[in-house]
Amino acid sequence: MGHNARMDDSYARELWHVIEPIHIQSYFTPETVAAAKEVGLRGYWMGYFAMRGGPLGEVGPGVVEAVFHGFHPRRVRRAIPDAWTFASRADILAARSAAAAAALRRAMPEVDALVPSAIDPLLRAVEAADGTGRALFAANRDLPRPQDPVEDLWQAVTALREHRGDGHVAILTAEGLDGAQSNILAAAVKGSPEQWLKDSRGYTDEEWETARAALVDRGLLAADGTATAEGRAFRDAIEARTDARAAGPYRALPDPTALYDALLPLAQAVIATGEIPFPNPVGARPPR
């Protein structure tokens, strides 16, 4: 991003590329998998839905289906609400926070020294963010601040990550893209692994092909499944609108580049572990 970066909405995307690895490492690390099992959750997907959805409360599957957007309802309903019978929300949230911090310390043993330069602008951005229509952001924002400094940093990063994600889901929904269509179009434009997306999000071959046909009918994909020029422009416009909606919290900072610079070494350390795949389902790339 650099200190001479122009302060337009694009800096929200640059900040996302340092925020995203710090957050999503918790979906891939052995610490989180072990923590979910230790607390009593059954299997990877129950751990994922319960830990990410836990800030919302012990909600039913419809809430998770709505705010997560990209998953087939079947996938969600295999884990929620059963997860709440295996472990309490409090235990799940404590486990996810501790596991995330442990993984960050493994990736970057000196991470505690990074916290003082990052936590104040992170919290200032979280406080400035508008929670209207952003359920996952607002739920994460309202969790009690952890006493552990690295957990505190991860929680603030997570709130901002979900703020952007909530806005992105709202735009996808407004554009009439369901979960399968959004994943297929992203794969065609960004090169995300389509088969992985289909399998991990829980769609059958028939459901996936029905969604693909709908994108062809809209002119967003060619008959061979590649993105058309219209499809690429459409997806680029969605990303630009997402940036615009995500930029608000960072306008409250005197210098957003200082937050980028503070988080960059941690993001790079997380990526260096090799535990986050590239390309990945969320379309994140290594920060510049």
N, C-alpha and C positions, 0 to 999 in steps of 0.2 A: 504493500500500500504506500509506504513512504511518507515522509513528512511534507512533501509538496503535493500530495494527492489533492485533486479538486474535490471540494466538499459538495458533491451532488449525491443523488440517491445511490449511485453505484458503490459508495463506500459501505453501504449496508450489506452488499453482497461480499465485499472483501472481508468485512468483519465476520460474516457468516462462515467464511472459509477457515477462520481460526477458531471460531466458537464451535462449529459443528464437530470437528474431531474430538475436542475435549468432552463434549457431551456424548457422542455416539460410541466412544470407546467402551462405554458401560454395557452396550449391547453385545459386544464381541469378546470381552475379556474373561479369562477363567475365574477371576475374582467374583464377577457378578453371577456367573453360572453356579459357582459353589455357594454363594450367599443365598441364592434363591432356593437351592436344594436344602441348605441347612435350616432355613426358616420354615420349610415344610411344603413349598410349592412343587408341583409335579410337572416336570418337563420344561424344555426351553420356552415354549410359547406361553405357558401359564406364567412363567417368570417374567417374560417380556410385557405381557398385557397388564399384569398386576403391578409390576414396578413402575412402568411408565404411566399407567392409568391411576395408580394409587392416590396421587394428589387430589383427584376428583372425588374421592370417597369410595365407599364400598358400593359402587354403582352397578346397575344392570348392564347386560351386554349391549343394549341399544345405545347407551351413552358412549361407550368405547367405540362402537361401530361408527357413530356419527363423527366423533372428533378425530379418530385415527384415519378415516377416509379410505385408505388404499386397500384395506383388507376385506376379503369376503366375509359376510356375517357368520358363515359357518366356522371360519377360523377363530373368530372372537368367542363364539358361543361354546367352543370346546374348552375354553379356559375361564370365562367369566359367566356367571358369578361363582362358579365352584371354587375359584382361588380364595375367596374370602372365608370359605369353610376350612381351609388348610392352614391359613395364617392370618393374623390380624393386620389391618392396615398399618397400624403403628409399627409393628415388627417388620413389615415389608418395606416401609419407607426408611426405617433405620438401616436395614440391610442394604438397600440400594445405595444409600448415601455413603456408608462405610466402605462398601465394595468399590464404588467409583473412586473414592479418595485413595484407597489402597493401590488400585491400578495406576492412578496418576503418579503416586510416589514411586512405584516400581519403574514406570516409564521415565520419570525425571526425579531422581532422589532429592535434588535441591529445590523441588517445587515450592516448599514452604517459604523460601526466600523470595519467590515471585509474587506471593499473595499480596503483600502490602501495596505494590504498585498497581495491581489490577482490581482489588476488591472495591475500592471507593468509586471508580468510574463505572464498574459493573452495577453496583447497587444504585448509583445515581440514575443510570439508564433504566434499570428495572422500575424504579420509583416513577420515572417520567413516562413510562409506557402506558398506553391506554388499554385497559382490559376489556373494553366493550366488544362483545362477540368473540372473545378469545378465551375459551374455557380452559384449555390446558395451561396457557400462560397465567391466567388469574389464579388458578389452583396452585401452581408452583410458586407464584409470587407470595401467596398467603401462608405458605408453610413456615413454621418457626425457623429462624436462622440457626444452623448448626453451630455448635461451639468449636468444633474442629475447623481450623482455617481452610484446609484444602476442601473439606466438605462444603464449607461456606462458599468458596469460589465455584465449585462445581454446581451448586444449587443455583447461584446467580446466573451462571452461563446457561444452565438448563432452562431457566425461566425465559431468557432472551431467545434461546433457540426455539422454544415452543411458541413464543410471540410471533416469530417469523412464520413458523409452520401453520399456526392458526390462520394467519392472513392468507397464506398460500392456498390452504384448503378452501377458504371462502371464495377466492378467485376461481379456482377450479370448478367449484360447485356452481358459481354464477355463470360460468361458461358452458355448463351442461355436461361436464366430464365426470363420469362416475369413476370408482376406484380402478377398475380394470382398464378403462380407456386412458386414464391419466398415466398409469404405469406403462402401457403400450406406447403411447406417444412419447413419453420421456425416454424410453428405451430406443425408439427410432431416431430421436433427435440427439440424445446425449451419449448413446452407446452403452447405456446401462444393460446389465445382463438380463435379457428378457426371460429366459427359461427360469432363472433364479427368482425373478420377480413373480412370475406366474405361480411357481411352486410355493414360495414363501408366503405369498399373500393368499394362497388357498383356493385358487380358481381351477376349474376343470378345463380340459382342452376345448370343450364345446363353448363354455362361457367366455373363454379367452378369444376364440375365433368370432363369436358374436360381437364382442366389443371391438375387435379389429375391423369387422365389416362396417360397423357404425362409423368408425373413423374414416374408412374409405368413402363411405357415402357422403361424408362432410367435406371430402376433398383434402383432408389432412394427411392421409396416407395414400400412396399409390397401390395398385392392385397387388404388387409384389411385397407390400408391407413396409417399404421404405418411405421416409417422410417426404412429402411434397414441399415445394417452395412455400406454399401457403401454410403447410403444417409447421415448418420451421419458423416462419414469421409469427404464426399464432403462438407457438411455444415461447419464442423470444419475448413477445409482448406480455405473456403471463409472468415471465421471470422479471421483466422490468416493472410491472405493476406490483409484484411481490416485493421487490427492492424498495419501491416508493412507500408501500405500507409498512415496511420494516424499519425505515430510516428514522421514524419519529423519536424513539428513545435516545438515539445517538446525537440528535440535534441538541439535546440537553447538556452535552459534554463540551467543555471548552475546546478540546482537541481529540476527536475520535481516533486519530492516528496513534495517540499515546496508548490507548487501550489495545489497539491492534499490536503495537510493538511489545506491550507487556505480555500479551497472550501468545504471540508467535512462537517463542521458544518451547512452550509447553505443547502447542499444537504439533510442532515439528517432532518433538520427542515422542509424542503418542503415535504419530505416523511411522516413525522409525522402528517401532516395535513390530510392524508388519501385521498387526492384528486387525486393522481396518482395511478391507479390500478396496481396491481401485480398479475398475469402476465399481460403484456401490449403489444400493437401491435408492439412496436419497440424492444422488448426483453430485455429491461434494467432491471437490478436487483438492489436492495439496495446496496450501496457501503459497502465494508468491513471496 
